[in-house]
Amino acid sequence: TGKRGQALHFNGSSYATLARQSLPESFSISLWVKPSSTAHGQAFIGKSDSSGDDIVLLGYYSGIHAKIQNDGDSAESITTNWQHLVLTVAKVNSTQTDVQIYRDSKRILHKRCNGTVGNSTSLWTLGTDWDNVNGTATPSDYFTGEIDEVAFFDGVLSKKEIDKIKNGINVSDYETSFETRATYTSDGRFLK
């Protein structure tokens, strides 16, 4: 099953980890989500430090929510249908990051967050957030539903690129479509 292939199913007490990778200060994440519930407090994807403090978080917290460090915001309610989400993250300066959320190619949030991603090599997780409980990373905010087609991109995707991904560009084309031909400014904006 899944939007485009074999989706991961999360039962409200499970999660998946992705390879340890450090991302540039400006990047984008694309994924399809189909929540089974619209309950508050569900993490789709995130990266936390070793004690459980958030570095990056995308989930549902009284709206589709993005967070960098301890600063974030929410926009629009979630539905139980398949929806394509894109999180773009662009470092502005040594203390601030611009964050945007797109749902089904429509920008629903743009926020300047106080905090930066930094060069963390901690794990990315799907389907849970991590909280700092007495200095120990503890999983929380489990997601119930399906997640499919998770992809990371160097730099901030343009609206045109987001449309292409939503409309079914082949995953194997990502490298040639977005990395080889793409030109980015020093602040991570796509030029071509």
C-alpha positions in Angstrom: 0.0 0.0 0.0 1.0 3.6 0.1 0.7 6.8 -2.0 3.4 5.8 -4.5 5.0 2.5 -3.2 5.4 0.7 0.0 4.4 3.1 2.8 5.6 2.6 6.4 2.7 2.0 8.8 2.9 3.4 12.3 0.6 2.1 15.0 1.0 4.8 17.6 3.8 3.1 19.4 6.3 2.4 16.6 8.9 4.5 14.8 11.6 4.1 12.2 15.1 5.6 12.2 16.9 6.9 9.2 20.7 6.9 8.5 22.8 9.4 10.5 23.4 12.2 8.2 24.4 15.8 8.6 22.5 18.2 6.4 23.5 21.6 5.2 22.0 24.6 6.9 19.6 25.0 4.0 17.7 21.8 3.0 14.2 20.5 2.1 12.3 17.4 3.2 9.5 15.9 1.1 7.1 13.2 2.3 3.6 11.8 1.9 1.5 11.3 5.1 -1.8 9.7 5.7 -2.8 10.0 9.4 -5.3 7.5 10.8 -6.2 10.1 13.4 -6.3 13.9 13.6 -5.3 13.8 17.3 -3.0 16.5 18.6 0.7 15.6 19.2 1.9 13.4 16.4 5.4 13.6 14.9 6.0 12.8 11.2 9.8 13.3 11.0 12.4 14.9 13.2 15.9 15.1 14.4 16.8 15.5 18.1 20.1 15.7 19.9 21.4 13.0 22.2 19.4 14.2 25.2 16.1 14.4 23.2 16.0 18.2 22.6 14.6 19.0 19.1 16.8 20.1 16.3 14.2 19.8 13.5 10.6 18.6 13.8 7.6 18.3 11.4 4.4 17.0 12.9 0.9 17.8 14.0 0.5 19.9 17.1 -2.7 22.0 16.9 -2.0 22.3 13.2 0.7 21.1 10.8 3.8 22.2 12.8 7.4 22.9 12.1 10.1 23.5 14.7 13.8 24.4 14.8 15.3 24.1 18.2 12.7 25.5 20.6 11.0 27.8 18.1 8.1 26.8 15.8 4.6 27.4 14.7 1.5 25.6 13.3 -0.8 26.2 10.4 -3.9 24.4 9.1 -5.5 21.3 10.4 -4.5 17.8 9.2 -6.9 15.4 7.4 -6.9 11.6 7.3 -6.3 11.7 3.5 -3.0 11.3 1.8 -1.2 14.7 1.7 2.1 15.8 0.4 4.2 17.8 2.8 7.4 19.7 2.2 9.5 21.3 4.8 12.1 23.9 3.7 14.8 25.1 6.0 17.1 28.0 5.2 19.7 29.4 7.5 19.4 33.2 7.6 22.3 34.0 10.0 24.1 32.5 12.9 21.0 32.6 15.1 17.9 32.4 12.8 16.4 30.0 10.3 13.5 30.5 7.8 11.1 27.6 7.8 8.3 26.9 5.3 5.7 24.2 5.1 3.9 23.3 1.9 0.9 21.0 1.8 -0.1 19.7 -1.6 2.0 22.4 -3.2 0.4 25.3 -1.3 2.6 27.2 1.2 0.8 27.1 4.5 3.5 28.4 6.8 6.5 30.7 6.7 8.2 31.5 9.9 11.6 32.9 10.9 12.7 30.7 13.9 15.3 31.6 16.5 17.8 28.7 16.2 19.8 26.9 13.6 20.1 23.3 12.6 23.9 23.1 13.1 26.0 20.1 12.2 24.3 17.4 14.2 24.9 13.8 13.1 22.1 12.4 15.3 19.5 10.1 13.9 16.4 11.2 11.9 13.2 9.5 13.1 9.9 8.9 11.4 6.8 8.5 13.5 8.0 9.9 16.8 9.5 12.9 18.6 12.1 12.7 21.3 11.8 14.5 24.6 14.4 15.4 27.1 13.2 13.6 30.3 15.8 14.3 33.1 18.6 14.4 30.5 17.5 11.2 28.7 16.1 11.0 25.2 12.7 9.5 25.5 10.3 8.8 22.5 7.0 10.6 22.6 4.3 12.0 20.3 3.9 8.8 18.3 2.3 9.0 14.8 -0.6 6.8 13.8 -0.9 6.3 10.0 1.3 5.9 7.0 4.3 7.7 5.7 5.7 7.3 2.2 8.2 8.7 -0.3 10.5 10.5 2.2 13.2 12.5 0.4 15.9 15.0 1.5 17.2 17.7 -0.7 20.2 20.0 -0.5 18.9 23.6 -0.6 15.4 25.0 -0.6 13.1 23.5 -3.2 11.2 25.9 -5.4 7.4 25.8 -5.9 8.0 24.3 -9.3 10.2 21.5 -7.9 7.6 20.9 -5.2 4.9 20.6 -7.8 7.0 18.1 -9.8 7.5 15.9 -6.7 3.8 16.0 -5.7 2.8 15.1 -9.3 4.9 12.0 -9.3 8.5 12.6 -10.5 10.4 9.3 -10.4 12.5 9.0 -7.2 15.5 7.9 -9.3 15.3 11.2 -11.2 15.9 13.2 -8.0 19.6 13.4 -8.5 19.6 14.6 -12.0 16.5 16.8 -11.6 17.5 18.6 -8.5 21.2 18.2 -7.7 23.1 18.1 -10.9 21.2 20.8 -12.8 20.2 22.9 -9.7 22.0 26.1 -8.9 21.6 27.6 -5.4 22.4 31.0 -4.0 24.6 31.2 -0.9 21.4 31.3 1.2 20.1 28.1 -0.3 17.6 29.5 -2.8 17.1 27.5 -6.1 17.8 29.6 -9.2 17.0 27.5 -12.2 
